[in-house]
Structures are given as structure tokens and as C-alpha cells.
Amino acid sequence: MAQPIRFTAPPIDTRAVLHAKVERAPDAHAAAILAAYDLLQALHDRGILEMTTSALRASDELLEKVVDAANTPPAIRALRNLVFWQTILGNIEPRWFKGLFQAIPDGLATATAERNEPVRVWKLLRRALSKDSLRGLAAGIDFLESFGRHLHMLEASVAPEQKTAMR
């Protein structure tokens, strides 16, 4: 029967391999090494390295303070409100916001402009009955109606919970 041939690989000196790579690195990566030195110098000049070092040394204490601050009822409510507003704002077309926010400076400029003539009730009434004013009033009333409906639903859902809590 055939006998297996024994093979023993010579041990590799990993330190020598790494040393050879380090010796070749400046030639192969000279531009990158110089750019890294420039970046390090800029970070050092602006004090960012010292600040980062201090933050790393105090990381446990900083993390503990951040967690303590985030674990308060106001912070939890704020985070919940941010998530809620992300959902609401994500459902509104940006062009509608653009129209609303472009109207604010125009309206303020009109309202604060110096006018030589006094304000007349009939002129205000005529402006209030214009197509644009009525459309704005209708949008405001739609909003108020929806807001009132949601308030009513919220009060109806809270009332049974309060009644059971009082018992």
C-alpha cells in the first residue's frame, strides 16, 4: 500500500511580511499618505483631534448623560412628536407648503405697507369677497372643521379611560 508523503510548510514570519509591506507602502501610496498627513495636520490645527480624544476618554460619561437626558418624559414626548410630524409632513405635497409659505411674506408686506388712504369697511368687504380671499377662507374653515372633528374623537376616546381611572 502507498504511503502518504509528508509535507511540512516552513513557518511564515508574519512580522517580516508586514515589514516588507510597510517598506513598499510609501512608494505605492505616496499621494495618499501625503493627503492623510495634510488631513491630520488640518484636524490638529483646528483642535478636532484633541476634542475627539477628550470625547473618547469621556465616552461612557457622555453616553450616560445623553441617555439620562433622553429618558425624561419631555424628551420622550418630543421624540414621539417628531415621529408624528414626520408622518404628517410626509403626506403633504411640497407644492402646497410652497404656496403657503410664499403667501406669508406677501401678506405681511401688504399688511405692513404704508398707505396714504385710511382703511374703509366696504373696501375690506370687497377684498374679503374676492375669489382668492374666499378660497383662503374655505381652506381655513375646512382645516378648523377637521380639527374640531379630531378633537371630538380624541375627547371621546379619553373620556372612557378617565372614567375607569376614577373608579
HELIX and SHEET records of a PDB file:
HELIX    1   1 THR A   14  ALA A   28  1                                  15    
HELIX    2   2 ALA A   30  ASP A   45  1                                  16    
HELIX    3   3 ILE A   48  ARG A   57  1                                  10    
HELIX    4   4 SER A   59  ALA A   70  1                                  12    
HELIX    5   5 PRO A   73  GLY A   90  1                                  18    
HELIX    6   6 PRO A   94  THR A  112  1                                  19    
HELIX    7   7 VAL A  121  ALA A  128  1                                   8    
HELIX    8   8 LYS A  131  MET A  166  1                                  36    
END                                                                             
